[in-house]
Amino acid sequence: MIRRFGAIAPIVLWVAAMACGLWLVTARVSVHSELADLLPEGTTATQRLLLTQVRTGIAGRILLLAIEGGEPDALAQASREFVQRLRATGQFDVVGNGEQALAKPDKELLFRSRYLLSRRVGLDAFSVDALRHGLEQRLDDLRSPLASLIKETIPGDPTGEFLGILTGWSGQEGPEKYRGVWMSGDHARALLVVETRAAGFDADAQAAIQQEIRTTFETVPGRPASLRLLMSGPGVFAVETKRRIEAEVWWLSTAASTLVLLFLFASYRSVTLVLLSLIPLSTGIVAGIVAVDGWFGFIHGITLGFGITLLGIVDDYPIHLFSHLHARGSAPAVMRAIWPTMRLGVLTTVIGFSSLLLAGFPALAQLGLFAVTGLIAAALTTHWVLPLCVPAAFTPQAVPRGIVPALAQLAKARWLVPAAAILATFALLWSDTPLWQTDLASLSPVPEDGKRLDQQLRQELGAPDVRDLLVIEGPTAEDVLQRGEAVMAQLEQLRADGMVAGYDLVSTYLPSRRSQQARQQALPERSVVAANLQAALVGLPFAPGLFAPFLDAVEAARTQPVLERDAFQGTALGMKLAALLVEQPGRWTAVVPLRGVADRSRLGEAVAGWQAPGAAYVDLKEESNRLMTAYRDRTVAVAAWGLLAIAVVLVVGLRSIAVLWPVLMPMMSALIVVAALLNVAGESLSLFHIATFLLVVGLGLDYALFFNRPEGAGDERARTLYGLLVCSMTTILVFGVLACSTIPVLHAIGMTAAAGSFCCLLFGGMMAEKETSPDV
């Protein structure tokens, strides 16, 4: 009884482990979809700022909306109704369509603090002439269409400081207006801007918000049926990217799985073996998920999808077992015979994928841990569990012996392997296509029409481009605000010269403590203001005593506490200030989004010429490209050390340096040839190619090790070759389907792996050692 239990103990333990693993996957594992979770922390202050902006920055939370398909009057009316309903949802910090619409808490705070915030307050701000000029302007305002809005502010603000603040905030060039709302130049679109509370890269939250926007638009009262809503912005791109990836991965996975299962059935004529081949793969997937979640606290959906793709190599393990089955030996005995070769292949592949763990990039680290854990779990399952599941009476179909002579003929052309590597190297050196991809935008799955719409709406709205920022740093918030005030004149000059269309500077909204105190000191005493006001009122038709609130406000402002950023907490303006003034460890940073940058190189030179302390122009696109390049170079360096470690392990495992040549040469040549083929086809290499190259390394070593098995002779060699053909064909099917994807990243992975598998098989066959002994 004990002996019988010992025979099935591996199966019992596997079932228990899988049950626990599946319970953890369903009950405890957290799957994230926010793209920002895969980003690194950055190694420099600029990189950390960049990544902060990507995760939670204001530019990423802005959505650009447009209504089209109607007459201008209908568009304007729909815009006003739409904005009111959007504000009522509570999902947005800002909803703008060109109408002045301050929330009541914002309005009260600004009106109460107008003399601290207004840049017009100075030593002569309340002289007789200044007061007279202000009072006359208020009379003109009362004759304007805005009289009903201005009338209530005149008793407490006859100099118009409150209106001046609002005008200054909105005074930068913006879209054309029609009936008080933003319109495109041809009046074909009503334009709106919303700032979501959710981060731009939180795809799930953004999807819910965007659906609510569409639903709200459909319920606008009196909306003509012909009106259409357009949306763009980083959040829209994040949702579209996730949707397209999920949709394509579903049909690609379905097609690839179907083709592989049909091919395996055609190869072995056994439904049982086809189903048994799923055991190592499913075990590897469950183990990878549990390991990544346990280490990182979550697993990202992209890691899961890409990791399962990379684990396609574990399908080779059961295929090797099934291909070597024969009538004279049981499955456990066959596994014991091929295990030394398989074990060495697993070990070297694990070393290759381990380089991803040391790349310092969370996305690659998750992927590396998933692949390493999955490979080990699948290999152990294949060794200990799978042979016990193969039916004892199973008789494999005969393997065609003709493939052995075919391999012998192929081996005569082994000189083609180094020749192909040399030719591929020259092709890479002489190619006009850059070897490395430095523009991350080229990897974006966002369609061109979506990019064009985004550019159109940004131009029409004058919205800041996500990529252009002025960064002002300082040890304290006060230092940053003072430095912002110092460069305000230069920014205005840039706008006047046409180098930028506009900017959003925190010092525009919140003056430094020093500026506020200077304005307080410029406020005269109540008696002086009263006397000057009395003289300025001579001959003007204002009722006596009307401006008592004004006198009270000036006197209160003289001793009013200066405003700090926290004073606006809980208001829409406070949200804006929090986005424009960011606290980082040991420093504060003002983030100044720039609109309509005409020439980025000239702008960078101009800002550098200011020699302003802590101020610098940052092109987020270029900075992000540099960040990715740095991590790519680090990953390549770690992978190179990994290849060296693989060579050492092979020497120890094979106990011969001479065998290294036919084992390593096919794999190395395949990498060079595939890189050259991609380059000639116009593709530059990215981080995704590097990760896929590690898969090619694993495939190449697996194929080469089995090609050069010392036990391989006669029927055994035929079974080995047949297994390698099946392994390679399944890989080519899976990744060949993936190469049909319209998403650049998935297409690159598919092309690289499919071509790599074919080259590894071809070159491995060419470099294989000759048959050592006849079949016994």
C-alpha angles and dihedrals in degrees: 000000000000089000091051092049090049089057093056097032093103090055092048092049091046092051091050092047092048091048091053091044094050090048091053091047093051100036109028112018115102116212114199127198102183107115092211090068089071095054123103125238095246128236100237134049091248092051092048090051090048092052092046089054091048091051102041108352122137093240091060093050096054119105120194115215132188134182117207140162102074148070117289093252092052091046092051093049092047090049092055094047092044093052093051092052093046091053090052092059093069092219096112137066092200133020114179136175100158097279118118103248115160117172114245095251090050092048094049093048094047093046092049091049099038096119092054094046102041115097089204093069109106142130093294098037092105101035119127092259093048092048092046091051091049094049092050090051090052089055089053089049091053089058092051128089088256093062094112091056096045101041095076093054098050099083092055098031113031092155091058097235093147093050089044091056092051091046091050092051093050097031096099115100112280140164123309114268131224119186089348099307133095117269136176116254093262093045089237094120135040107217130216138173126205129183112209124214090222119080116262094240095050092103097184094050091044091050091054092047093048091049089051090051090054092046091049091050091052090055097051104129116245093009112160111238091235094066116107131196121224124193134188141158138099092297091054090049091049092053093044091048093051092045094050094045093049093046095047095042090053097054094036091051091047093050094044094046091049093050093047094048091048091048093049090050090050089049099049104017090222128113088193094060091045090055092043090055088067093063098078093041094050090046091051092049094050092046092048093050093049093046095050093045091047093051102037100026091240142031121229120231091234091052089051094050097041092041093054088051092052090047087065085099090072089069085075092067099065090037090058090050095047093045093053095049113117137171095257097055137053123234093253090051092049090049091052089053097050097033097091090057094042092046092054091049092050092048094051092046091051090052089052095051091043088072088072089062090061098046093095091229116117094214092053093039091055090046092048094050091046092051096043095048092043093050094050093046093047093047093049091047091051090050102044107022112026098060090055090055096054110101110253092225094051113131114192121220117259116274114229108251091205092084091070095062088042090057090049090055090047091052090060088071095054090124087071091070098067089034090056090048091051093047090047091051091053090047090054092048095049099038120115090214112092113248094226129047108234099169110078091189089072089065093055115117091208108122120243094246089057091052091048092051090051092052092047094051093045091052093047094046098037087230118168117264110243091234105054121080139155109214123203117187133189142154093255138024090248091055091051093049091050091049089049090054089049093057096041092094091051090049090052089051090052089052092048091050092051095243090122130017094214148324141214111226123181091218088064090065102029118034119207120265088251093056093046092051091049090054091049090053089051092057109101124223119275094256092054093048091047093051093047091047092051090053093046092052095060108124095004121119099237121130117250114263092016093124100051090112088055092055091047092050094051092049091048092049091057090070101022114128111256116256121257127188091259090063088074095049113135094023130101089247089053089056090052093049091049089055095046097043112047128185116218130176106294096352147052126230132200111209112206113190111210125211128210101003106194101191119010097193092051091046091053090051092047094051091046088052091059089069086207113168112254096357122125139155114240124196100202093199093054092041092051090049090052090049093052091045091054092051091044091054091048091050091049091050092049091046090052090054087048091056089052090052089049090054091052092048091049092052090052095042097045093037089219135087090199092066091057091079098062091039102046101029097067092049095046092046091049091054092052094044094048091049089051093047091051091046094050088049088058099258122131120207122258138176089278091058090050092053090048091048087061087058089051089051089055093047093047094050092046092051095043094048092052092043088057100041108146089219092056111116138125114340090358090058091048090053090048093051092046090052091050091051091051092046093051094044093052090050092048091049094051097045094035088062089047089053088063090067119117090215107097096221095049091044091052092049092048096047093046097048097041094048090042093053092050093047092046091052094045096045092041090054092048093050096041118127117250121263108279104202141002122264113270 
